[in-house]
Amino acid sequence: MKPDVKVGFFIRRDVTEEKKMWNTLEEGEAFYRVLFDASPIGQLVHVDGKIVYANAAALETLGAGSLDELRTVSAYDLVTTWRDKPIKCVPSGNKLQHYGYLTRLNGGFVPCIITATTIPYDGEQARLVTFIDTTEAHTAVQQLEASEARARENEEKYRTLVEASPIAIIVHQDGFIRYTNPAGVKLVGGNDISDIIGQPADKFIHPDNAAVVRERMKAAPTTMLEPMEEKFLRLDGKAIDVEVIAFPIKYEDRPAAQVVLQDITERKRAEEIIRFMAFHDPLTKLPNRTIFRERLEEALLARKDNEVIAVMLLDFDRFKQINDTLGHSVGDEVLIMVTERLRSCVFPKGVICRIGGDEFTIMIPNIPSRRHVEEIAETIKAAFNQPLIVGKDKFYLTASIGVALAPDHGNTGKSLLRSADIAMYAAKEQGKNKYQFYTNELNEAYTKRLEIESALRVAIQNGELDVFYQPIIDVKTKAVASVEALVRWNRPGYGMVSPQDFIPVAEDTGLISPIGEWVMRAVCGQIKTWKNLGYKPVPVAINVSGREFLQNDFVQKLIEVTQETGIDPSLLEVEITESTIVCDVKRTIDTLQQLKSFGIKSAIDDFGTGYSSLSYLKDFPVDKLKVDRSFTLDMNPKNVSIVRAILAIAQNLHLSVVAEGIEDSAQFNQLCEEGCDFIQGYVFSEPIPAHQFEQKFLKKTSESAAI
């Protein structure tokens, strides 16, 4: 019998190439997964609002502990402005970009620049949403586990995510560029990816920051680098400003650096315009009061014992009549011509400043004698013997000039300006078109202010003050969005006193505090009255002086009045000036935050005419910027550029913009085209008493408020 024989078959298959293929797919997938998930820019993918994917930066920004937690909400609930607000369309790639707020899962808000792009995802049309947190720079790097079964599909998915990103992403290794997405090609001004791949990375370094950038490039493959603003050279040699974030990654299993770049050229331009506005009068381009005082103090410190410094304060007689009869646009043209004539009289030694309205100051250092100042004053008078011609109109202006000399009339800028002011009022009292040196006997101007102060105290006691109301119109709906309350004084025997005459006196003497508290109570009472009459509630803005706003109990007083009158605090808005917000930065921020906690919005009034500090502005929790009428009365190309810059800054900071002083439909239409949010001015109504305002603008709860 034959023994049992067992036979076995063995089959061997060479899978070397297959493993290479899968390794290649894994490397590709890992590369794009790293680029996507390691990006410090938040990105998520949703299909009709259902969130299917999000990177670590998105989870951190939205306050989610995991993707599963984030999936419990709709993407549309995170960014409500997708449906509620028109968004700017980018022509290529079906991309949408706007500025808005993301809602964190805990209910907080994060201001972001948001971009949405249509992409394929798992066989469906999805939206890749990229958002840049503008409150702080942060990065998040998270490694995704490889999935062999879906390697090929995931590689394509993550390639789409990275290459569809509107943010430039570049990888450099050993000093050469190894990868860029299409946004990177666009940033450098290339036509194709081949224009940049393989190029030396330092080819794009601007000479101005070459040393610093080269050191950062060396460190980037091994070290996470802080965000930095730097100059960047495009392929055509043009320099642009970029914000750069760089961190180490692995590229083809070797150390490399991923660089995320954002073009901030337009933002930098806008900042330059705002900085110029902070120290110059926007109409005449002369130094403003801040610069003038600095230069005057510098001259006083540098003055030698035998040297004399002259300060001249000029007020142009009858200029107000031009504004009142022909409008501010004509008045502005006259002021520009006045500026040129003054320059011709004092150039090159004199420093000229427009301090407001038709008032100018001139500082002339190292005067040889009093007679020299008299000759300059006579030259100025003679310069205005010839008419100022605007169109077909001729205007004859004369100047009342007050002169103070250092050291005889003061040793500080403040004392010299006060002495010159008193002398200027004396020149007016003498019949105008005069110049007057300060003397100790000149007290007319000071006496007049004392008289206004005395009469104002009586006015407060006797109830001579009133509150007028002016509507602020929503550009989109043409409805009354809010109202500004303005104090008026009808003085017995004198008639209406200009706020420009009594408000400065009130601020100097402290009377602004009782006036402000009275206005506060009057406005809250009026809001209550309108509510009882059945009118739709509309927010009312009150002007608050720096003296009031910086008082420790300002917010407490305001809330107490709302409680006493029984009104919702959110129906109040507070307007403050630029000089107020930079006077005490910490207290200003604290007060604004307290107001916001009660639902009270705040606005910076007359924006662009005072001290604008971008470094502070971004930290102030304000809601609106009110563009000063000096920029809107004449919408010439320069003013339009300034308005656009303010709008750009406001949009970046997520602030609404109100244009003041709009007098005709042409201005209104221009500002609508520029994207202004709200309009205020005589084109709709002058400030009017409460009973007239309610009849003209307020509607019952069943009626429409559109005009």
VEXBA-5443 format. One line per field, with one value per residue (C-alpha): residue number from 1; x, y, z. Coordinates in steps of 0.001 Angstrom, whole numbers, padded with zeros to 6 digits. Example, Ala and Ser with C-alpha at 12.3 -4.5 7.8 and 13.67 -1.06 7.14 Angstrom:
BEGIN
gulo = (1_2)
xx = (012300_013670)
yy = (-004500_-001060)
zz = (007800_007140)
This chain:
BEGIN
gulo = (1_2_3_4_5_6_7_8_9_10_11_12_13_14_15_16_17_18_19_20_21_22_23_24_25_26_27_28_29_30_31_32_33_34_35_36_37_38_39_40_41_42_43_44_45_46_47_48_49_50_51_52_53_54_55_56_57_58_59_60_61_62_63_64_65_66_67_68_69_70_71_72_73_74_75_76_77_78_79_80_81_82_83_84_85_86_87_88_89_90_91_92_93_94_95_96_97_98_99_100_101_102_103_104_105_106_107_108_109_110_111_112_113_114_115_116_117_118_119_120_121_122_123_124_125_126_127_128_129_130_131_132_133_134_135_136_137_138_139_140_141_142_143_144_145_146_147_148_149_150_151_152_153_154_155_156_157_158_159_160_161_162_163_164_165_166_167_168_169_170_171_172_173_174_175_176_177_178_179_180_181_182_183_184_185_186_187_188_189_190_191_192_193_194_195_196_197_198_199_200_201_202_203_204_205_206_207_208_209_210_211_212_213_214_215_216_217_218_219_220_221_222_223_224_225_226_227_228_229_230_231_232_233_234_235_236_237_238_239_240_241_242_243_244_245_246_247_248_249_250_251_252_253_254_255_256_257_258_259_260_261_262_263_264_265_266_267_268_269_270_271_272_273_274_275_276_277_278_279_280_281_282_283_284_285_286_287_288_289_290_291_292_293_294_295_296_297_298_299_300_301_302_303_304_305_306_307_308_309_310_311_312_313_314_315_316_317_318_319_320_321_322_323_324_325_326_327_328_329_330_331_332_333_334_335_336_337_338_339_340_341_342_343_344_345_346_347_348_349_350_351_352_353_354_355_356_357_358_359_360_361_362_363_364_365_366_367_368_369_370_371_372_373_374_375_376_377_378_379_380_381_382_383_384_385_386_387_388_389_390_391_392_393_394_395_396_397_398_399_400_401_402_403_404_405_406_407_408_409_410_411_412_413_414_415_416_417_418_419_420_421_422_423_424_425_426_427_428_429_430_431_432_433_434_435_436_437_438_439_440_441_442_443_444_445_446_447_448_449_450_451_452_453_454_455_456_457_458_459_460_461_462_463_464_465_466_467_468_469_470_471_472_473_474_475_476_477_478_479_480_481_482_483_484_485_486_487_488_489_490_491_492_493_494_495_496_497_498_499_500_501_502_503_504_505_506_507_508_509_510_511_512_513_514_515_516_517_518_519_520_521_522_523_524_525_526_527_528_529_530_531_532_533_534_535_536_537_538_539_540_541_542_543_544_545_546_547_548_549_550_551_552_553_554_555_556_557_558_559_560_561_562_563_564_565_566_567_568_569_570_571_572_573_574_575_576_577_578_579_580_581_582_583_584_585_586_587_588_589_590_591_592_593_594_595_596_597_598_599_600_601_602_603_604_605_606_607_608_609_610_611_612_613_614_615_616_617_618_619_620_621_622_623_624_625_626_627_628_629_630_631_632_633_634_635_636_637_638_639_640_641_642_643_644_645_646_647_648_649_650_651_652_653_654_655_656_657_658_659_660_661_662_663_664_665_666_667_668_669_670_671_672_673_674_675_676_677_678_679_680_681_682_683_684_685_686_687_688_689_690_691_692_693_694_695_696_697_698_699_700_701_702_703_704_705_706_707)
xx = (000000_001324_001848_-000400_001099_000034_000649_000681_000659_002287_001690_003939_003106_005480_003642_006607_005131_001728_003234_005158_001912_000120_003107_003029_-000699_-000178_002592_000434_-002543_-000455_001108_-002262_-003768_-000848_-001187_-004933_-005076_-001819_-002943_-003437_-006366_-009715_-011372_-014476_-016524_-020326_-022977_-026096_-025303_-024279_-020684_-018734_-015215_-013259_-009620_-008207_-008023_-011759_-012597_-010543_-012017_-015597_-015034_-015759_-014050_-014476_-015837_-018791_-019656_-019451_-021698_-024579_-025075_-025751_-023036_-025660_-026201_-022470_-022332_-025730_-024407_-024245_-027983_-028691_-026037_-024923_-021378_-018713_-018265_-014747_-014876_-012932_-013557_-017119_-015673_-017579_-015857_-017164_-016506_-018717_-018992_-018735_-020840_-018911_-020683_-020677_-022548_-019603_-018678_-015443_-014869_-013494_-012721_-014776_-014348_-016595_-015635_-017627_-015743_-016577_-016665_-017634_-019481_-021482_-021199_-019859_-018649_-015136_-015356_-012097_-012086_-009286_-009697_-008895_-008696_-005526_-003205_-003157_-002100_-003167_-001334_-003057_-001903_-004588_-004304_-003804_-006500_-005121_-008556_-009334_-005831_-006451_-009786_-008397_-005356_-007625_-009893_-007106_-005481_-008773_-009011_-005521_-005546_-009023_-007912_-007921_-004930_-001485_000313_003932_006398_010115_012924_016691_016147_013923_010169_008842_005104_002506_-001247_-002964_-003440_000354_000836_-001623_000092_003481_001955_002587_000533_001257_002625_005809_006568_007329_008189_011953_012623_014970_012821_014959_014097_010923_012623_012433_015760_014168_013781_016207_018326_015394_013512_016547_017032_013356_013630_016528_014603_011215_011879_012499_010750_007189_007463_005267_003154_005050_004286_006931_007587_007335_008563_006341_007711_007161_009307_006347_006519_003502_002847_002100_001374_003418_002936_005492_005884_007812_006401_007715_007892_008984_010210_012554_012241_010596_008628_005009_004392_000934_000805_-001953_-001752_-002360_-001277_-004677_-005007_-001593_-002597_-005725_-003669_-001360_-004349_-005741_-002350_-002162_-005687_-004661_-002209_-003570_-006708_-008369_-009610_-006537_-003895_-002407_-001066_-003856_-003957_-002044_000963_000878_001079_003916_005944_005189_006366_009516_010232_009744_012165_014763_014323_017401_017200_017326_014902_011209_008491_005289_001920_-000833_-004455_-006613_-010388_-011878_-014691_-018043_-016975_-020016_-022257_-020696_-021478_-025005_-025965_-024023_-023396_-020387_-019001_-018393_-017092_-014602_-013301_-012805_-010884_-008525_-007790_-007321_-004736_-002718_-002634_-001513_001291_002520_002693_004690_006586_009123_009586_006006_004015_000331_-002458_-006203_-007709_-011318_-013907_-012351_-009717_-006018_-002902_000599_003806_006945_010144_013184_011504_014077_011655_008007_008086_008767_005528_003633_004968_003743_000303_000129_001175_-001661_-004160_-002941_-003171_-006916_-007493_-007999_-011210_-011396_-013075_-015120_-016885_-018704_-018729_-016261_-015698_-013907_-012665_-010884_-009015_-009049_-005584_-004480_-000742_001098_004876_007022_008307_006374_002862_003449_006068_003903_001961_-001307_-000717_000436_-002624_-004879_-003215_-003496_-007164_-007928_-006076_-008017_-011380_-010117_-009294_-012853_-014257_-012231_-014114_-012457_-009770_-007347_-004401_-003909_-001014_-001929_-001755_-002718_-005609_-007328_-010101_-012966_-012870_-012487_-015301_-017585_-016973_-017694_-020964_-021945_-021034_-023227_-026160_-025747_-025987_-029257_-030452_-029911_-031863_-034710_-035190_-034157_-032482_-034300_-033513_-033920_-033843_-032313_-032953_-030228_-031370_-030554_-029187_-030651_-034196_-034488_-036020_-035156_-032537_-031807_-031976_-029393_-030419_-028919_-029113_-030326_-030480_-033192_-031916_-034568_-033842_-031134_-032805_-031122_-027526_-025169_-023891_-020439_-020728_-021951_-020774_-017031_-017806_-019790_-016901_-014301_-016352_-017689_-021282_-021288_-021906_-025300_-026249_-025309_-027288_-030305_-030108_-029812_-033014_-034846_-034040_-035000_-038236_-038967_-038328_-040822_-043374_-043069_-043529_-046680_-048063_-047694_-044749_-042283_-039136_-036082_-032607_-031616_-027962_-026718_-023451_-021267_-018313_-014966_-015483_-018736_-017604_-014467_-016303_-016252_-020030_-021068_-022437_-024086_-025901_-027016_-028435_-030152_-031949_-033117_-034432_-036197_-037883_-038533_-036926_-034788_-031101_-030550_-032644_-029766_-026562_-023545_-021406_-017898_-015089_-011666_-009953_-011998_-011080_-007319_-007371_-007481_-007336_-007895_-010839_-012347_-012206_-013687_-016539_-017317_-017372_-019743_-022065_-021986_-022865_-026127_-026826_-025907_-024110_-021366_-020004_-016942_-018281_-016650_-014236_-011154_-010994_-009214_-006490_-007078_-004920_-005288_-003321_-006034_-009065_-008931_-009117_-012128_-015453_-017325_-020067_-020023_-017789_-019432_-017575_-017149_-019034_-015755_-015219_-018760_-019841_-017647_-017277_-014183_-011716_-009522_-012432_-013873_-010520_-010570_-014165_-013241_-010295_-012538_-015077_-012301_-011009_-014562_-015282_-012061_-013018_-016685_-018003_-020981_-020387_-022618_-021966_-022817_-023669_-025382_-027179_-028304_-029230_-025947_-023964_-026465_-026246_-022431_-022206_-024710_-022470_-019427_-021182_-021949_-024399_-026245_-026838_-027536_-028049_-030270_-031057_-033609_-034150_-032515_-032647_-036248_-038255_-039644_-043295_-042309_-040023_-042671_-045198_-042713_-040742_-042194_-044861_-047339_-046506_-048777_-047189_-043986_-041133_-039553_-039319)
yy = (000000_003333_005925_009022_011873_015468_018073_021892_024788_028173_031289_034310_037706_040683_043633_045995_048352_048275_049205_052012_053241_053186_054833_057583_058055_058141_060708_062867_062571_063301_066310_067889_066847_068543_071686_071813_070860_072523_075825_078545_079751_078270_076171_074024_072183_072052_070623_072819_073877_070439_070577_067571_068626_071314_071815_072391_076165_076202_074140_076431_079621_078315_076940_073341_070442_068104_067841_065844_068723_071184_068989_069614_073102_074370_076322_078948_079505_080099_082808_084457_087168_084585_085026_088392_090585_091007_089704_090692_088207_087411_086994_083725_080381_081078_082577_084749_087021_089316_090593_089276_087549_083850_082655_080528_077533_079289_082259_084619_086288_086277_088942_087312_087744_084936_083321_080616_078500_075795_072459_068782_066675_062972_063310_066360_070121_071499_074851_075358_078162_079872_082415_084552_085514_089221_089517_087515_085420_081791_078573_075030_072010_068620_065443_063391_059577_057970_055762_053245_052303_055912_057144_058058_059761_061692_062918_064564_065909_067631_068854_070578_072101_073569_074700_076235_078349_082098_082500_082191_079048_078479_075787_076474_074023_074504_078066_077155_077191_073629_074186_076955_076990_079144_081987_082066_082345_085239_086970_087028_088158_084911_083339_079725_077599_077079_080795_080228_076562_076138_079846_080953_082019_085107_086367_087815_089527_093315_095078_097105_094030_091588_090827_090110_088006_085881_085050_084095_081910_080019_079415_078565_074849_074160_076945_078311_082018_084849_086735_089617_092413_092819_094061_091503_091694_090420_088965_092299_094056_095742_095909_094938_094700_091229_089624_086438_083407_080576_077227_073984_071006_067858_067930_064715_063511_066465_069638_072536_075682_076395_080111_081691_085169_087762_090937_093927_096665_098365_098219_099867_102586_103277_103481_106058_108213_107960_108862_111954_112877_112609_115491_117605_119490_117411_120443_122684_119990_122333_120978_120632_121930_118942_119446_123223_122981_120456_122706_125759_123997_122828_126390_127703_125129_126014_129792_131720_134598_137323_135649_136420_134048_135434_133664_135107_134024_134960_134953_135896_138404_137660_134179_132698_134628_132778_129419_130460_131976_129924_126664_124930_123721_127326_128115_125272_126604_129997_128439_126669_129981_131668_129002_129658_133411_132903_130622_133306_135772_133752_131132_129723_130581_130580_127530_127814_125794_125721_125214_125082_126911_130145_130383_129998_130290_131244_130735_132626_131880_134111_137446_140279_142974_143853_145879_142679_141167_144331_144044_140444_141454_144278_141838_139514_142367_143531_139994_140056_143412_141427_139389_135622_134279_131060_130465_133664_134910_137349_137490_140136_138860_140692_139216_140106_139233_138798_138735_137414_137466_135145_135700_138945_137507_133919_131204_128219_127337_127418_130878_132329_131016_132406_135804_135805_134805_137697_140083_138753_139447_142934_143423_142409_144870_147607_147158_144090_144012_144944_143414_143808_142947_141495_143791_143201_145631_143581_141679_142111_138568_137124_139307_138095_134511_135361_136956_133830_131684_133766_133726_129994_129316_131251_129351_126010_127170_128778_125961_127924_124871_122550_119360_119193_115942_115066_111727_109282_107340_103732_103841_100452_100826_104635_104345_106257_104045_106310_109936_112411_114625_118134_120722_124214_127484_130066_132975_135579_138846_137253_134375_131058_130937_128900_125753_126806_129832_128226_124593_125509_127782_124995_122562_125009_125899_122453_123451_120734_118197_119559_120279_116747_115218_117399_116326_112713_112964_114956_112393_109408_111156_111838_108190_107202_109718_108428_104882_105831_107527_104273_105184_102578_102744_104245_104609_108156_109273_111813_113746_113288_115553_114219_115724_113768_110542_110172_110698_107561_107526_108351_104899_104560_107886_106926_103576_105187_107609_104753_102919_106007_106650_102971_102779_100085_101192_099781_102680_105023_105607_107608_109776_110868_112683_111356_113618_111985_108419_109014_111209_108241_105026_102546_104416_104925_101187_100347_102834_101642_098034_098960_100686_097667_095357_097291_097150_100819_101417_104025_106106_108253_111630_113910_111119_112324_115807_114927_112575_109248_106461_103130_101399_102445_102350_098579_098152_100397_098490_101159_100432_103380_105974_109274_110761_114488_116766_118315_115125_114806_118331_118336_114838_115659_112868_113522_113549_110445_108695_109655_108469_105170_104774_105350_102865_100305_100749_100538_097346_095726_096665_095676_099182_100958_104308_107401_110284_113673_116992_115632_118534_117339_114224_114202_113723_111123_109106_109241_107967_105208_104059_104076_101722_104095_102562_105615_109243_112340_115908_118640_116529_114843_117371_120002_119443_120116_120132_116844_117491_118315_115312_112828_114248_114114_110933_108671_106136_104188_100547_099492_101840_101801_104113_104417_107900)
zz = (000000_-001001_001664_001644_-000244_000443_-002209_-001559_-003999_-003240_-005310_-005012_-006447_-006736_-005101_-005059_-007646_-006018_-002644_-004303_-005811_-002446_-000757_-003386_-002835_000920_000592_-001687_000593_003683_001940_001136_004460_006247_004095_004762_008412_009468_007998_010622_008506_009597_006866_006813_004170_004173_001888_001972_005522_006826_007994_006712_007497_009376_010187_013674_013257_012434_015518_017752_016270_016608_020114_019167_020894_017975_014462_015811_018121_015221_013103_015520_014066_010568_008755_007962_011715_012173_009505_009272_006938_004125_003670_005262_003654_000035_-000432_-002896_-005738_-006918_-010747_-011074_-009466_-008208_-005018_-002561_-000047_002657_006137_008912_012252_013049_015955_018427_019936_023317_021853_021373_018123_016107_013407_010275_006598_005081_001653_000199_-002838_-004626_-004730_-005374_-002209_-002087_-005397_-004289_-004752_-001483_-000186_001108_003669_004643_007465_008823_012473_012536_016338_016775_014723_015598_013966_014462_013134_013270_011633_009853_010016_006660_005252_002752_001457_000455_-000309_-003955_-003217_-000230_-002150_-004716_-001985_-000058_-003241_-004072_-000617_-000715_-004312_-004025_-001067_-001809_000518_-001053_000193_-000776_000295_000107_000750_000558_-000586_-003559_-004043_-004289_-004241_-004617_-004968_-007671_-005168_-004754_-008524_-008598_-005661_-007395_-010686_-012551_-015312_-014535_-011724_-013758_-013313_-009641_-009011_-008823_-008386_-005583_-002641_-002018_-005509_-003982_-001033_-001049_-000339_002477_004684_003076_006165_008465_005914_005057_008733_009003_005895_007419_010632_009080_008299_011992_013903_014088_013187_014437_011831_010255_007799_005114_001593_-001206_-004810_-007600_-010826_-012580_-009955_-008284_-004480_-002415_001319_002655_005989_006326_008558_008292_010030_009499_007580_005921_002124_000457_003867_004303_006371_004564_005382_004555_004074_004120_002561_002402_000290_002624_000206_000103_003875_004276_001830_003824_007027_005453_004514_008040_009537_007334_008390_012044_011724_008867_008033_005282_003339_003238_003947_006552_009844_012371_015912_017288_015005_015427_019202_019005_016712_018834_021993_020173_019049_022594_023995_021353_021763_022868_025333_022682_020264_019850_018609_017147_017213_015033_015210_012213_011895_008521_008788_007101_006040_007797_005402_002449_004021_004984_001614_-000948_000883_002344_-000978_-002040_001432_001166_-002168_-000520_002384_-000024_-001765_001611_002496_-000658_-000032_003542_002366_-000014_002872_005408_003394_004121_007811_009049_010162_009237_010823_010304_013735_012585_010506_009239_011989_011220_013331_012209_014156_013103_015061_015578_014830_014620_015825_016449_013245_011295_012633_011697_008144_007907_009230_006671_003935_004907_004879_001478_000075_000626_-001025_-004230_-004476_-004163_-007296_-007215_-010506_-011375_-007793_-006257_-002539_-000536_002799_005544_008466_012137_013437_017025_017769_020822_021297_023360_025950_026678_026251_027321_027663_026727_023619_025538_027025_023696_021861_024575_024360_020565_020861_023189_020869_017859_019523_020308_016621_015733_018255_016589_013324_011799_009100_011857_013627_017343_019632_022983_026000_029604_029188_026496_028197_025769_024404_027855_029166_026379_027326_030965_029873_027902_030891_033210_030780_030247_033985_034035_030933_032676_035725_033734_031253_028154_026585_024208_022295_018523_016532_013151_011379_010317_007244_006302_002745_001798_003168_003047_006531_009702_011337_014293_015453_016715_019613_019494_022272_021323_023298_022601_024663_025555_023781_021614_019804_018959_020182_017997_019715_018511_020801_024011_023873_024090_027048_028679_028204_029537_032626_033465_032689_030068_032839_034008_030377_029366_032234_031346_027690_028806_030877_028204_025510_027677_028580_024922_023983_026713_025407_021825_023080_025010_021886_019993_017770_016638_018807_017128_018713_019694_019770_022283_022028_025077_025812_026917_030364_030817_029178_031286_034581_036703_037173_033583_032726_036124_035670_032181_033308_036304_033985_031706_034760_036100_032748_032079_028644_027061_027247_023741_022393_023313_021368_022552_020269_021319_019500_018515_021027_023779_022893_022999_026096_028467_026467_029275_030761_027325_026573_029989_029547_026007_027180_030015_027542_025233_028119_028511_024769_024210_020926_020492_017620_016936_015803_013199_012288_010409_011938_015152_016290_014495_015871_014082_016812_019285_016986_016551_020337_020946_021062_019080_016541_014137_012512_011569_008596_009072_006697_005487_003445_002098_001171_-001935_-003355_-005403_-006254_-003210_-000782_-002429_-001884_001791_002193_000529_002887_005907_004547_004020_007564_008928_006995_008235_011792_011234_011936_010384_008678_008892_006475_008026_006413_003276_001669_-001775_-003739_-005692_-002474_-001318_-004545_-004573_-000990_-001768_-004616_-002334_000087_002983_005498_006814_005764_007882_006743_005383_002302_004592_007377_009506_013280_014356_017622_018924_017961_014378_014185_015279_012794_009920_010560_013247_012372_014415_015003_012150_009603_007525_008548_005090_003583)
